[in-house]
Amino acid sequence: MVLSKTDKALLSSSVGKIQAQATGSDVLARMFASFPQTKVYFVGFSDYTAKGPRVQKHGLTVMTKIIEGIQYLDSLRSFLDALSAKHAHELMVDPVNFGFLGECVLSSLAYQLPDFSPEMHCAWDKYLCEFAYLLAEKYRQTSTDGSFRKNGIFVSLNCSGNNASQHALNLLFFSPLVRFAAV
Ligand code: HEM
């Protein structure tokens, strides 16, 4: 963890000032507006603004977790273990989206906290980057034979696996360079 003592103190000092409900809804509304592709994971939502009832409910869930994590800065990996597994194996959220959400948290805090100083901004940025990295931890874990657990079924990712070979062929065939060379 790259957080300094000062970063940790700044993060802890901001906790009591954040309203998890209001910030959480605002964060999700910003994510849906700025990165509309993230809506595909929430197709059941009828209103993607901060006033949407499901945006409010899920916003609170997400922001509570982010705030709670500040109590576990020295053991963030184990704190996020189950949540990482859930996003990787059950929800199958592309981890690139964690960074998008982090950007929206920063914007929302800057908008809402009067003392969001450059130092506080830096501490939150570092924390959210670490958070996103560790939330993606389970995506990197494979079993010893190189397979990845997907909905209870092990999908082979090693080079001799049929899926991998087929994928390599597809990549080669659909590569513009190869097609250009073929004509
Ligand atoms: C980076 C910060 C994030 C945090 C802290 C977070 C936190 C959570 C939590 C606590 C839950 C509930 C888990 C449970 O019920 O056991 C959840 C569910 C979920 N998350 Fe995340 N999440 C994050 C990012 C994302 C992103 C970026 C997406 C997609 C763009 C996403 C999609 C989902 C979905 C689809 C669910 C299930 C919602 C439902 O059941 O209604 N998450 N998340």
Boltz pocket constraint, residues with backbone or C-beta under 6 A from the ligand:
constraints:
  - pocket:
      binder: B
      contacts: [[A, 38], [A, 41], [A, 42], [A, 58], [A, 61], [A, 62], [A, 63], [A, 65], [A, 66], [A, 83], [A, 86], [A, 87], [A, 91], [A, 93], [A, 94], [A, 97], [A, 98], [A, 101], [A, 102], [A, 132], [A, 135]]
      max_distance: 6.0
